[in-house]
């Protein structure tokens, strides 16, 4: 399977716990995005990387969220001290940046439930 | 004002009809536009991309872009019940800019 892979697919955690999600992009893709999606809404931008550089982080993202992409390959998204409002689908996407062509392909997502 | 605006629907069309999905965007420097299909509980799937004014056809799908009006649309011909899903419109300025999504329009194709 050469698509974007996310792990885990589902995560249930207690409020206040830390969680970490992993994303493996399509191998030749140099750009990696994290989005969050709640019911009835479109994907909300969180952050993105060009290779290992984090180029932009949403102002809506609190300091409890951090993302890394060491060596420009896989990425992790960590949420510290989770809150019930963090319950959502966390989506990772990757693209091969080539001028205007920024077609992004999504992984299956990680559904987080904070209880 | 949201960067990408869509009517959330639902849009109901009978099987075999043409479904027309619309999207407007606020950022005049947006260069790239995308349509994604998302089934309930699944992740978005890219179905069309368009970069220049005019029409782009791919099978039963036609994307239309009018940069002067800041308007993007998706036509689905011969709609099938399997087309029932939420259709997300997205835009990007290209280059080093992120992709921004609309809320999505829910399409229901009635057999």
HADDOCK unambig.tbl for C-alpha pairs under 7 A between the chains (distance, minus, plus):
assign (segid A and resid 41 and name CA) (segid B and resid 103 and name CA) 4.92 0.50 0.50
assign (segid A and resid 42 and name CA) (segid B and resid 101 and name CA) 5.93 0.50 0.50
assign (segid A and resid 42 and name CA) (segid B and resid 102 and name CA) 5.56 0.50 0.50
assign (segid A and resid 42 and name CA) (segid B and resid 103 and name CA) 4.09 0.50 0.50
assign (segid A and resid 42 and name CA) (segid B and resid 104 and name CA) 5.90 0.50 0.50
assign (segid A and resid 43 and name CA) (segid B and resid 101 and name CA) 6.11 0.50 0.50
assign (segid A and resid 45 and name CA) (segid B and resid 100 and name CA) 6.92 0.50 0.50
assign (segid A and resid 99 and name CA) (segid B and resid 94 and name CA) 6.43 0.50 0.50
assign (segid A and resid 99 and name CA) (segid B and resid 95 and name CA) 5.31 0.50 0.50
assign (segid A and resid 100 and name CA) (segid B and resid 31 and name CA) 6.69 0.50 0.50
assign (segid A and resid 100 and name CA) (segid B and resid 32 and name CA) 6.23 0.50 0.50
assign (segid A and resid 100 and name CA) (segid B and resid 94 and name CA) 4.37 0.50 0.50
assign (segid A and resid 100 and name CA) (segid B and resid 95 and name CA) 5.80 0.50 0.50
assign (segid A and resid 101 and name CA) (segid B and resid 94 and name CA) 6.82 0.50 0.50
assign (segid A and resid 102 and name CA) (segid B and resid 94 and name CA) 6.48 0.50 0.50
assign (segid A and resid 105 and name CA) (segid B and resid 46 and name CA) 6.68 0.50 0.50
assign (segid A and resid 106 and name CA) (segid B and resid 43 and name CA) 6.58 0.50 0.50
assign (segid A and resid 106 and name CA) (segid B and resid 44 and name CA) 6.37 0.50 0.50
assign (segid A and resid 106 and name CA) (segid B and resid 45 and name CA) 6.90 0.50 0.50
assign (segid A and resid 107 and name CA) (segid B and resid 43 and name CA) 6.79 0.50 0.50
assign (segid A and resid 108 and name CA) (segid B and resid 42 and name CA) 6.72 0.50 0.50
assign (segid A and resid 108 and name CA) (segid B and resid 43 and name CA) 5.38 0.50 0.50
assign (segid A and resid 109 and name CA) (segid B and resid 43 and name CA) 6.29 0.50 0.50
